[in-house]
Amino acid sequence: RILGANLPDEAAALMGQGLRLIAVGYLPGAWTDEERLPDALQPMFLIALRDNIRPRAKETLAYFRDQGVDVKVISGDNPLTVSEVARRAGIPDAEKFVDARTLTSEEAIREAAGKYTVFGRVTPAQKRSLVQALKAEGHTVAMTGDGVNDVLALKEADCSVAMAAGSDAARNVAEIVLVDNDFASMPAVVA
């Protein structure tokens, strides 16, 4: 998609559809400041990627909902995008989301853990803090993850589940590894 003059509005609209975005631009000259995008950077186009919802995701999530399990989505991605993907997957209250960059204290994380369903822009340490906060409220917490960024939370959870195709670190700390890489196997594991 070729960019128009309203890049922030276009990007927000696409993320609201659950799309991940890659922006491509041109910079005449050298990039010297790694902390900030250069003023001379000229945006050229966006690449929009859609996460596919696995065929049995809704059925699997409905099983857990019927078992009284409260599902939370904790991601490093944009909260608006994550919220829309969670909604498409059938997660109740997916519109209750927060950008974890606004959670600047452990107290704020504890409060958010009970208030929100979807957490975006979450750091690995915040993932662990969210698991700790839920446990402190008396919840038994299962955590699924496949990346190195999930390891702290996987180690902290009462039950940790990794995908076989995930990182070595996630598989090594998890109590359960799904060799078929399909979360739809979890009802059978629980049974």
C-alpha positions in Angstrom: 0.0 0.0 0.0 1.4 3.4 -1.0 1.3 5.8 1.8 -0.8 8.9 1.8 -0.4 12.1 3.9 -2.2 10.6 6.9 0.3 7.8 7.9 -0.6 7.7 11.6 -4.4 7.5 10.8 -3.8 4.9 8.1 -1.6 2.8 10.4 -4.1 3.0 13.3 -6.9 1.9 11.0 -4.9 -1.1 9.7 -3.9 -2.1 13.3 -7.5 -1.9 14.3 -8.2 -4.6 11.7 -5.7 -6.8 13.5 -2.9 -6.3 11.0 0.8 -6.2 11.8 2.6 -3.4 10.0 6.1 -3.0 8.5 6.8 0.5 7.3 9.3 1.0 4.6 11.0 4.3 3.9 13.9 6.0 2.3 16.6 8.0 4.0 18.9 10.2 1.9 22.3 10.1 3.7 23.4 8.3 6.8 21.3 7.4 9.8 23.2 8.7 12.9 20.8 8.6 15.8 19.6 5.1 16.7 17.2 6.3 19.4 15.0 8.4 17.0 13.7 8.2 13.5 15.4 10.9 11.4 13.4 13.8 10.3 14.5 13.3 6.7 13.1 9.7 6.6 10.5 9.6 3.9 7.8 6.9 4.4 7.1 5.1 1.2 4.7 2.2 1.9 3.3 -0.2 4.5 3.3 -3.9 4.4 0.3 -5.3 6.3 0.4 -8.9 7.6 -2.6 -10.7 8.9 -2.3 -13.4 11.7 -4.2 -16.5 10.7 -6.4 -17.9 13.5 -6.0 -21.6 13.7 -9.1 -23.6 12.6 -9.8 -25.0 16.1 -8.8 -21.9 18.1 -12.4 -20.8 18.9 -13.4 -24.3 19.9 -10.3 -24.7 22.2 -10.9 -21.3 23.8 -14.6 -22.2 24.3 -13.6 -25.4 26.1 -11.5 -23.4 28.6 -14.2 -20.8 29.0 -16.6 -23.7 29.8 -14.1 -24.9 32.4 -14.1 -21.5 34.1 -10.7 -20.5 32.8 -10.1 -16.8 32.4 -7.9 -16.3 29.3 -5.5 -13.4 29.1 -3.4 -12.5 26.1 0.0 -11.1 26.8 2.1 -10.0 23.8 4.9 -7.7 22.8 2.9 -6.5 19.8 0.8 -3.4 19.4 -2.2 -3.7 21.9 -4.8 -2.6 19.2 -3.6 -5.3 16.9 -3.5 -8.0 19.6 -7.0 -7.0 20.8 -8.4 -7.5 17.3 -6.7 -10.8 16.8 -8.0 -12.0 20.2 -11.5 -10.9 19.3 -11.3 -12.9 16.0 -10.1 -15.9 18.0 -13.2 -15.6 20.2 -11.7 -14.4 23.5 -14.4 -12.7 25.6 -13.7 -9.0 26.5 -10.8 -8.8 24.0 -11.7 -5.1 23.7 -10.4 -4.6 27.2 -6.7 -3.9 26.4 -3.8 -1.9 27.7 -0.5 -0.8 26.4 2.0 -2.1 29.0 4.3 0.8 28.4 1.8 2.7 30.5 2.3 0.3 33.4 5.3 1.8 35.1 5.1 0.2 38.5 4.4 -3.2 40.0 1.3 -1.7 41.6 0.0 -0.7 38.2 0.7 -4.1 36.8 -1.1 -5.8 39.7 -4.1 -3.5 39.1 -4.1 -4.1 35.4 -3.9 -7.9 35.8 -7.4 -8.1 37.1 -8.8 -5.3 34.9 -7.7 -6.2 31.3 -7.9 -9.2 29.0 -5.3 -8.1 26.4 -1.9 -6.7 27.2 0.3 -5.3 24.4 3.8 -4.0 24.2 4.7 -6.2 27.2 8.3 -6.7 28.2 9.6 -10.1 29.4 9.9 -8.8 33.0 6.3 -7.5 32.8 5.1 -10.9 31.6 6.6 -12.4 34.7 5.1 -9.6 36.9 1.6 -10.3 35.4 1.9 -14.0 36.2 3.0 -13.1 39.8 0.1 -10.6 40.2 -2.4 -13.2 39.1 -0.9 -15.8 41.5 -0.9 -13.3 44.3 -4.7 -12.9 43.8 -5.1 -16.7 44.3 -5.3 -17.8 40.7 -3.6 -20.9 39.4 -1.8 -19.7 36.3 -0.9 -21.6 33.2 1.3 -19.8 30.7 1.9 -20.7 27.1 4.7 -19.3 25.1 7.3 -20.1 22.4 9.9 -17.4 22.6 12.8 -16.4 24.7 10.8 -13.4 25.7 8.3 -15.8 27.5 10.9 -17.7 29.6 10.6 -15.6 32.8 6.8 -15.9 32.8 6.9 -19.6 31.9 9.2 -20.3 34.9 6.9 -18.3 37.2 3.7 -20.0 36.1 2.1 -22.9 38.0 2.0 -24.8 34.7 4.0 -23.8 31.7 3.4 -24.9 28.1 5.7 -24.4 25.1 5.4 -25.3 21.5 8.0 -27.8 20.0 8.7 -25.4 17.2 9.5 -22.6 19.8 12.8 -21.5 21.1 15.1 -23.9 22.9 14.9 -21.7 26.0 11.1 -21.9 26.2 11.0 -25.7 25.6 13.7 -26.2 28.3 11.8 -24.4 31.1 8.3 -25.6 30.1 6.6 -28.4 32.0 4.6 -29.4 28.9 5.8 -29.2 25.3 3.2 -29.6 22.6 5.0 -31.7 20.0 2.3 -31.0 17.4 2.6 -27.2 18.0 -1.1 -27.0 18.3 -2.8 -25.4 21.3 -6.0 -27.3 20.3 -4.3 -30.4 22.0 -4.6 -28.7 25.4 -8.2 -30.0 26.2 -6.9 -33.6 25.8 -3.9 -32.7 28.0 -6.1 -31.3 30.7 -8.4 -34.3 30.5 
